Amino acid sequence: MTITLDRYGHLMGRGGRVTSLAPRSEATVCSMSDKLRLTITYDEPDEEGWIVARVLEVPGAISQGRTREEARANVIDALGLMLAPDDGDARIEAGRSEPLELTLTE
C-alpha cells in the first residue's frame, strides 16, 4: 500500500483526499533516503473473536477485525487517518509544506 500526500500535504486515498479528527504529534523530516519500517502487532482473539492490531511505532494507531487480515487493513486505515493533516492548516495553505510518499510493504 502506498500512502501519498498531495502537493499541499493532504493524504490521498483511493477515493480522493482523506481527513481525520484523530490527534497526532508534529514531526519535521528534512531528508529521508531509507524506507520507513513499521511494526504491526496482533493480540490473540478476545472472547468475542475480535483481533486487535497496533502499529507499535505510532501510539494510538490501533484497530481491530474479525480476522488478522481485516485487523491489518483496519489498522493501516487508522494509521493513514492519523497522518492526515488538519483541514485548513495554515502551514499548508501558506505553501510551507512538501509532499512525502510513504510505502508500506509486507
N, C-alpha and C positions, 0 to 999 in steps of 0.2 A: 504494500500500500504506500502511496506517495502522498504526503501532506504538502500542499503548495500554498504559499502566500502570494497574493497578487501584488501589483506594484505599489499599493497603498498599505501592504502588510496584513490585509484581510485573508483569513484562512479560506481556501477554496475547496469545496467538496464536489461530489459528482453532480449534485443538483444546483450548484452555484455557491454563493457565499454562505458561510456558516457563522452564526453568532452564539454567544453564551453569556449567561449571567454568573457563571462559576468564578469564584475568587481565584486569583493566581498571583504569583510573585513576578517582579520585574527582573529581567536579565538583559545584559548587553553583550553581544557577540561581535568582536571586531573582525576575526577571520577564523575560518574553520576548514581544515582540509581532511580530517578524519570523519568517518561515519559516526553518527550518534547511535550508540547501542543502549537499548533499554531492556529491562528485565520484567517479564510478566510472571507473577506467581499465582498459583491456584490453590484455594483451600479445598479440603475434602468436601463432598456434598453434605449439606446440612440435613436435618431430619425431614425436610420437605423436598429435598433433591436439588436445591439451588447450589451452584458452584460460584464462589466469589473469586474474582480476578483483580489483581492490583498491579500497577506499574510501580516498582519499588523506588525508582529514582524520582518520581513525581508524586509527592504527598497529595492525597485527595483524588488521584486518578484510580478510581475503584468502580467496579460494576459487577454484575452477576448474570448468570444464564443457566438454563436447564442442562446444557451440555458444555463441555470445555470449549468447543468451537464457538458457541453462542456467547459465552462469557468473554472469550478473547475478542470477538468482534465488538461486543459492547464496551469493553474497556478501552479499545482503540478509539471508538467513537467518543468516549468520555475524555480521553487524552486530547483529541482534536478540539473538542469544545473548550477545554481548559486553556489551550494555546491560542484560541481565537481572541483578537483584540476587541476591546470595548467599542461599541458604535460611537462615533464622534470623538475619538481620541484626538486631541489637539496636535500631538506629535505627528500623527499620520496625515492629518489634514494640512499641516504646515510643510509636508514633504521631508520631515526628519525621520524617515524610515527607509528600509530597503527590503526587498524580497529575500526570503530564506526558504530553501527547499529541504525538507527532511524526508528521508526514505527509510521506512520501517521494513525490515526484512525478517524472515523466519530463521 
